Structures are given as structure tokens and as C-alpha cells.
Amino acid sequence: MTTRRKFLKSALGTGAVLLLASCTSAPALPGSSSGVDADVQTAYDTFVKPNMPNVPIDLVKAAKAEGKFVYYHGQTGSDAAMLAIFQKAFPFITMEPSP
């Protein structure tokens, strides 16, 4: 895996954890999937579980309920690639650029 890919994966994982953590204050245990929409379950199974194993599915559910987040960006040049990966993993979350 290239250094750029490692960086993107690490940055995306960290960003996703911070985003998801900001959506709820009382998550359930990882993997508890009662009453989960299919798209949330897919995002959890394909991205969250392999990349962020201690993040509970309820955090992904809360992020979907929130529906959007404001993306405060730097000028690293890798933002577009990172956002594309995030959007693919979490299609139900709308990203808004910072003002």
C-alpha cells in the first residue's frame, strides 16, 4: 500500500470516527444491529467494522439521522480523494464545505 493510500485511509478513519462520535453520546456495543436500515448495515459491515472495529453501529445510525456534516478543510491537496472515499462509504451523509 502506498504512503498516500495509508495516509488517506488513516485520515478518513480518524475523520469518520470524529464525525460519528459527534452524533451521539450513548452508543451501544459494537455490532448491535437491532432496527438498522440496510444502508447503515452495509456501511457498517463494509467500512466501519474493518477500519474502526470499536465503533458501534449505533454511531452510524446516529450519523444517518443527523444527515450531514460541515467539512472544515485544509489545503493538503488530498481532500477530494478523502471526501470521495467517505461519500462512497457513507452515501446517506451529506457533506457541506465550510464557509
Buried (B, 14 or more C-beta within 10 A) or exposed (E): EEEEEEBBBEBBBEBBBEBBBEBBEEBBEBEEBEEBEEEBBBBBEEBBBEBBEEBBBBBBBBBBEBEEBEBEEEEEEBBEBBBEBBEEBBEBBEEEEEE
